[in-house]
């Protein structure tokens, strides 16, 4: 008998992620290049090409200086390296705040040039009009509230949100506003655990926590943080690997072999 043809792998879509509300937790991770994305693709439903790449990959002090062109380069690489996961690309600072029309133009550029499945932008109620404008015109939007890294200059740094319970109604209102505007999911970052749980109960779209609560509908971490490549990871990161030590050990072994002329050996040269 001839082998049965394999069914083509279909990308996970925004409606499929939205339908996961209250169901099996959504696995999400960041990735910035094709080869790591290919690995993550086998295990995660969502891969975020976050503007955190400015700090992780390019040594910037914050995400504020990340240009759109850089997001396009990394977004294309991640899409090329994946087949299954939904790829979401961050809209960097300055590309969506001016007006809904400007946001649409830049979001459309991201979708067309990277072939990703959605964009993500930061902000709660103040961005609801823009989110509605985008979603009504066919652009899936992942929202992001709580600690919003692009606003750290006005926040005074990376500060946990919701420690003062009097601020909770505003955070919950932000979540409801972006959900009602049409966002298909919501990143909740850097908020106290009980507030994140309340936000998750308050909206009918999936919440994806980072430094939030296990009660969220999914979780996301920066890949390099959870692999142990960040020497000072945030408190909310669980380090699942020690890649920094492994990379250094491998580099040292290579350097030693070069210095002693053990590399290349007979196995690594052409005859």
C-alpha positions in Angstrom: 0.0 0.0 0.0 1.2 3.5 -0.8 1.8 5.9 2.1 -1.1 8.2 2.8 -0.3 11.8 2.0 0.2 13.9 5.0 -2.2 16.7 5.7 -0.7 20.2 5.4 0.0 21.9 8.7 -2.4 24.8 9.2 -1.5 27.9 11.1 -3.3 28.6 14.4 -5.5 31.6 13.9 -6.8 34.5 16.0 -10.3 33.0 16.3 -8.8 29.7 17.5 -6.9 31.5 20.2 -10.0 33.5 21.2 -11.9 30.3 21.5 -9.5 29.0 24.1 -11.0 31.2 26.8 -11.4 29.1 29.9 -10.1 26.0 28.2 -6.7 24.4 27.9 -4.0 27.0 28.8 -2.3 28.7 25.9 1.4 28.2 25.6 3.2 31.3 24.3 6.9 32.3 24.0 8.9 35.0 22.3 11.3 34.3 19.5 13.3 36.6 17.3 15.0 34.3 14.7 14.2 31.4 12.5 16.1 28.6 14.2 14.8 29.1 17.7 11.3 29.7 16.3 11.4 26.3 14.6 11.9 24.7 18.0 9.3 26.8 19.8 6.8 26.1 17.0 6.6 22.4 18.0 5.3 23.3 21.5 3.7 26.7 21.6 0.4 28.0 20.1 1.6 31.6 20.0 5.0 33.0 19.2 5.5 36.7 19.9 8.1 38.7 18.0 8.3 41.1 20.9 9.9 44.5 20.8 11.8 43.2 23.7 14.2 42.1 21.0 15.7 45.6 21.2 17.0 44.8 24.7 17.5 41.0 24.3 19.2 41.0 20.8 20.5 44.5 20.3 21.5 45.7 23.8 19.1 48.6 24.1 18.2 49.9 27.5 14.4 49.8 26.8 12.0 49.0 24.0 11.3 52.6 23.2 14.1 52.9 20.6 13.0 49.9 18.5 12.2 50.9 14.9 9.5 49.3 12.7 12.1 48.1 10.2 13.8 46.0 12.9 10.4 44.3 13.8 9.9 43.5 10.1 13.3 41.8 9.8 12.8 39.6 12.8 9.1 39.0 12.1 9.9 37.7 8.6 12.6 35.4 10.1 10.2 33.9 12.6 7.5 33.3 10.1 9.9 31.6 7.8 11.1 29.3 10.6 7.6 28.2 11.6 4.6 26.3 10.3 2.1 25.8 13.1 2.1 28.5 15.7 0.4 31.9 15.4 3.0 34.5 15.0 2.2 37.9 16.6 4.5 40.9 15.9 4.7 43.8 18.3 4.0 47.3 17.0 6.9 49.4 18.3 6.6 52.7 20.1 5.5 55.6 17.8 3.8 53.4 15.2 0.3 53.4 16.5 -0.3 56.1 19.1 -0.7 59.1 16.8 -4.0 58.1 15.3 -6.0 55.0 14.2 -5.2 55.7 10.6 -1.4 55.8 11.3 -1.8 52.6 13.3 -3.6 50.9 10.4 -1.0 51.9 7.9 1.8 50.5 10.1 -0.1 47.4 11.1 -1.0 46.6 7.5 2.7 46.9 6.6 3.6 44.4 9.4 1.0 41.9 8.2 1.9 42.2 4.5 5.7 42.2 4.9 6.0 39.4 7.5 2.9 37.3 6.8 2.3 37.1 10.6 -1.1 36.3 12.1 -1.7 39.4 14.2 -0.1 42.5 15.8 0.2 43.5 19.4 0.0 46.9 20.9 0.1 48.3 24.4 -2.4 50.3 26.2 -5.9 50.0 27.7 -8.9 52.2 27.3 -6.9 54.9 25.6 -6.2 52.5 22.7 -9.7 51.1 22.4 -10.6 53.3 19.5 -7.5 52.3 17.6 -8.1 48.6 18.3 -11.6 48.9 17.0 -10.4 50.7 13.9 -7.9 48.0 13.2 -10.1 45.0 13.9 -13.0 46.4 11.8 -10.6 46.5 8.9 -9.4 43.0 9.2 -6.3 43.2 11.4 -6.3 40.9 14.4 -5.0 42.7 17.5 -3.6 41.3 20.7 -3.8 43.9 23.5 -1.4 44.5 26.4 -2.2 46.1 29.7 -0.7 46.3 33.2 3.1 47.0 33.0 3.5 48.3 29.5 7.3 48.5 28.8 6.9 51.2 26.1 5.6 53.5 28.9 8.3 52.9 31.4 9.6 56.5 31.0 6.3 57.8 32.4 5.8 54.9 34.8 9.2 55.5 36.3 10.7 52.1 35.4 9.5 48.5 35.3 7.1 48.8 38.3 4.6 46.1 39.4 1.1 47.3 38.8 -1.9 46.9 41.2 -0.1 47.0 44.6 -2.6 49.7 45.6 -6.0 48.1 45.4 -7.6 51.4 44.7 -6.1 51.2 41.2 -7.7 47.8 40.4 -10.9 49.3 38.9 -8.9 51.2 36.3 -6.9 48.1 35.2 -10.1 46.1 35.0 -11.7 48.9 33.0 -8.7 48.8 30.6 -9.2 45.1 30.1 -12.9 45.4 29.4 -12.3 48.3 27.0 -9.8 46.5 24.8 -12.0 43.3 24.8 -15.1 45.2 23.8 -13.1 47.0 21.1 -12.3 43.6 19.4 -9.0 42.4 20.7 -8.8 38.6 20.4 -6.6 38.2 23.4 -4.9 40.2 26.1 -1.4 40.2 27.6 -1.5 41.0 31.3 2.0 41.9 32.5 3.6 42.7 35.8 0.4 42.9 37.9 -0.2 41.5 41.4 -1.6 38.0 41.3 -5.2 38.6 42.6 -5.7 41.5 40.2 -4.6 39.3 37.2 -7.1 36.7 38.3 -9.9 39.4 38.6 -9.0 40.7 35.1 -9.2 37.1 33.7 -12.7 36.7 35.2 -13.8 40.2 33.9 -13.2 39.6 30.2 -14.5 37.1 27.7 -11.2 36.9 25.7 -8.1 34.9 26.8 -5.6 36.5 29.1 -2.0 35.7 28.7 0.0 36.3 31.8 3.6 37.4 32.2 4.4 38.2 35.8 0.7 37.8 36.6 -1.3 34.8 37.7 -1.7 31.0 37.0 -5.4 31.8 36.7 -4.7 33.5 33.3 -5.8 31.6 30.2 -2.2 31.3 29.1 1.4 32.2 29.9 4.2 33.9 28.0 7.9 34.3 28.8 10.9 35.8 26.9 12.7 32.7 25.5 16.2 33.9 26.5 15.0 34.6 30.0 13.7 31.1 30.6 16.7 29.5 29.0 19.1 31.2 31.4 20.7 33.6 29.0 19.7 36.7 31.0 22.1 37.1 34.0 19.4 39.1 35.9 16.0 37.7 34.9 12.8 39.3 36.4 11.3 37.8 39.6 8.5 36.3 37.6 10.7 34.2 35.4 11.2 30.5 36.0 14.6 29.5 34.5 14.1 26.2 32.7 17.7 25.9 31.3 21.3 27.0 31.8 22.2 27.8 28.2 24.6 30.6 29.2 26.8 28.0 31.0 26.5 25.5 28.1 27.4 28.1 25.5 30.4 29.3 27.4 31.6 25.8 28.0 31.3 25.0 24.3 33.0 28.2 23.3 35.9 27.5 25.7 36.3 24.0 24.3 36.4 25.3 20.8 39.0 28.0 21.8 41.1 25.4 23.5 41.0 23.1 20.5 42.0 25.9 18.1 44.9 26.9 20.3 46.2 23.3 20.5 45.5 22.6 16.8 43.1 19.8 17.8 40.6 21.5 15.5 40.1 20.9 12.7 41.0 17.2 12.9 41.0 14.6 10.1 37.2 14.4 10.4 36.7 18.1 9.7 39.0 18.6 6.6 38.6 17.6 2.9 40.9 15.1 1.2 
